[in-house]
Amino acid sequence: MPDPRLERALISTARRYAPELIPPNWAKAGDYPRPLPEFAAALAQHNVLVAIGDLPATANALSGVYFNDWASMYTGLYSQLCAALFPSYLEVSAYYADDEFPPILLVYGQATPVVEVLARYIAPFVAARQFAARDGIPTTDAELLGVMELALEYLEADDLSRVEFRRLQSGCVQIIRQIIDCAVTQRMITPPAAELGIAMQETASAPPQPPLPVELPESLPDLPDTLPEENPPLFQAGEVPVFFNAQSMGKRRPPVPDLPE
C-alpha cells in the first residue's frame, strides 16, 4: 500500500545524503516509481537507517521516554559494533523525519556496513519477531545468536579472536532482545537479507491508531543545504538526541541535532 508520508521522508533524507537516488521527475508523493522498501535499503547504503515505531495507546503518557529508549538502543547497538570492528567510525546521530505519529526514526552512522546490518538484518528481524510475539511465539536465544552470527559474518568479523567474537555477539544479542521486548513495535521498512528467511508480509497488519488525530503535511521540509561550521554531536550508547511527545504533535518539531557532513 502506498505511504505518502514515508515517501516524503525518504525523499527528504535522500536530498541530504544521496540526491542521486531521487528520480528527476519526482514532484509529489506517489511519483516515486519503485517500491519504498528498496528506497530505504538504498539509503542504508548511504549510511542512513530508516525505522518506524508504533506505540499502544495505553503508553501515551510515557511516549517520549519509550521512543527515546528505542532510538537509544539502535545508536547503542551501532556503537557496540563499531567499537569492536570500526573504531574510527564511531560517530552516530539520530533524529526524526517529521513531527507526526508514528515517528519515523533516522539513524545516521559513519560506518556504512554497520548501518546496512542494522537495516537489513537487525530491524527486519526485530519487526518479524515482534509480529510473531503477538501470536504468543517467543524469540529464542538460538534465533538471536543466529541473526548476530549472520550479521557478524556480513561485517567480516572473523579477524576477531573467538573470545572477542563471542563477547561482541553476546553484547549485541542483549541489546536486540531489549529492542524486541520494548514497548515500541516496529514496522518492516527495509527488505530483510535473504539469509534471514523472512518475508516482508510477515509484519503486514493494521498499525495501531495514533493517540491524537493528525493531518499529514502536503510536503516535508527539505533538510538544510548548508550546515553550521562546527563538529556534529557524537552520541554513544545510552544517549539519543531526539525526543517525542505525542501531546505536542503538530505544534512544534522535536529538537534535531546538526546533520554530519
N, C-alpha and C positions, 0 to 999 in steps of 0.2 A: 504493500500500500504506500502511495507517495507520502512523503513527510516534508511539507514545505519549510517548516521551521528548521529541521535538521539540515536540509539542503542549503538554506541560507547561512546556517552556522558553518557548514563545511566550506562553502564558497568564501565566506569572510575570513576564515582561518587560512585557506589556500592563498588568498590575496597577499597575506603577510609572509607565509613560509614557502609556498610553492605555486606562484602565479601561472606556471606552465600547465598546471592541472585544470585550469579554468577554460572551458571551451569559448572561443571568440564570440559565439552568438548567444551566450548566456545573458539574459536580460532580467528574468524574474523566476521565482520558484516554479518548478515544473519543467524548466527548459533543459536541465541537465540530462544528457542523453543516455547515461549509463546507470546501473544500479548504485544506490548510495553506499552500500557496504564496500564496493570496490573503491569508491572515492575515499572512504575512511581508511581503508587499507593503504591507499596511495599516500595519504597524509602521514601514516605511521612511518613510511619510508622517508619522509621528510621531518621526522623527529616529533610528531605530534600524536598522542593518544587521544582518541575521542571516546567518551563514555557517557551514558545516560543512566541516571539512577532514579528509581521511584521510591516513595515512602508511604506507608499506610497512613490513613487519616488520623489514626489514634496516636501517631507520633508527631503530629503537627507542632506541638508546644516546644519540642526539642529539635526541630528540623535543622536548625543551624548547626547544632552540635553533631547530629548524625551525619550530615553531609560533609562537614568539616573532617570528621574522623574517617569517613570513607575516602575522601581525597588524600588524606594524610597516609593512609595505608598504601595507596598506589605510589606516592612520592617516596615513602619509606622502602617499598619493595624495589623501586628503581635504584635508590641509594645503596641498598644492600648488595644488589647485583653489581653495580658499578664499583663499589669499594673493593670488591674481590677481583673483578675482571677488567674494569676500565677506570682505574683510579684517577686518571687525568680528565675524566668527563663526568664529574660528579654533579655538575650544575643541573638543577631541575626546578621547574616552577609550575604552578597550577592556577587556573583561573576559569571563570565561567564564560561561555559564549554569549550569554544574554542574561536577563533577569527574570526569565519565565520559568514555569514549572512544567515538567520535571527539569532539574538543572542539567545542562549539557556541560560536562566537565572536559576541559582540555588540559592535558599534561604535556609540557614541552621538556625534553631531555636532550642533553648534548650527544649521548651515545645512541646512534641510530639503531644498532642491533638490539639494544635493550628495550627501546620503545617498541620495536617490532615484536619482540617477545611478549610484552605487555598486551599489545593489540591483537596478536594472532594466536597466542597460547593462553595467557592468564585470563584476560577479560572474557573471551568466549567460554572458557571452562567455568568461570565463576557464574556466568549467566545460565549456563546449562545445568549446573549443579543446584543453583537456587531454584530453578524451574522444577527440577526433579524433587526437591525437598517439599514442594507443595503437595506432592503425592506421597509424602512420608518416606522418600528414598534418601537415606543419609549418604554423605560423602565419606568414603573410606580413606584411611591413611594410605593404602596402596595406590588409590587414584591420585591423591595429592603428590605422593612421591613420584608416580609415573609421569604426571604432567611436568614436574620440575626436571625429571630426567630428560624429557624431550626438549624442554626449554634450554637446559644447560648444554645439551648436545648441539642445538642450533647456535648457541653462543660459543661453541668450540672451547668449552671449559675443561677439556681433557688435559691441559697443561698444569692444572691444579693437582696437588697431592691428594691421595684418597681421603685423608683426614680433612683437608681443606674443602674438598668437593662435598663430602657428607655434611660438614658444618654449614656450608652455604646452602645446600639443598634443604637441610632441616630448618634453618632460619627462614628461608623463603616459604616453606610449607606452613610455618606458623602464621605468617602474615596472610597467605592465601586463605587459610582456614578462617582467620578473623574477618576477611572480606566477605567470604561466603556466609558467615554467621551474623554479620552486622545487619542492622535494621534496613539499610538501603538495598533494594533489589535492582539488579542491572538488566538492561535490555541488551541483546546481542547486536552490536553495531558493526563490528568488523568481522569478516568471514573467518572462521576458525581454520587453523593449519590442518592440512589433510590428515596428518598423523594422529590427530585427536579423535577422529572418527565421530565428530559432532556435526549435525546438520543445523543450518540456520533456523529451520522451522521448529526446532526443539524448544525455543523460547517464545514461539508465537502464541500470544494470548492477549486479551484485552488489558491494557495497562490500568493501574489504579487511577481514579479521578483526582485531579488537583484539589488541594484543600480550599482554594478560593477560585472563583471564576476569573479567567484571564482572557485577554484578547491578544492574538498574535499580531506583532507589528507587520506593516507592509514590507519592510526590508530591514535587514540587520545593518547597524552602522559598521563602516569599514574600520579595520584596525589601522592605527596611525602609520603614515608613510615614513615619518621621521621620529626618532626616539631621543630622549634626553641623553646627553653625553655623560653617562655615569654607569658604573657597573651594575648589571641587573642583579636582583636579590638572589641569594642562594638559600634554598630550603632543604634541610636534611630530614631524615626520618623523624616523624612526630611533629613536624611543623607543616602547616598549609596556609598559604596566603590568600585564602578565599573564605567567605562567609555567606551563608544563605539563610534568609529569614522569610518564611512563607508569608508572614503578615505584611512584609514590606514590598511584595511583588507589585510591579507596575508603578511604584513611587520613586525608587532610585535604584541605580545599578549597584551591584556589590563591588567592594574595592577590588581593583585589578592591578597587580604589580606590573612594572615595566616589562615589556617583552624583550627577550635576549636578542642580540644581533644575529 
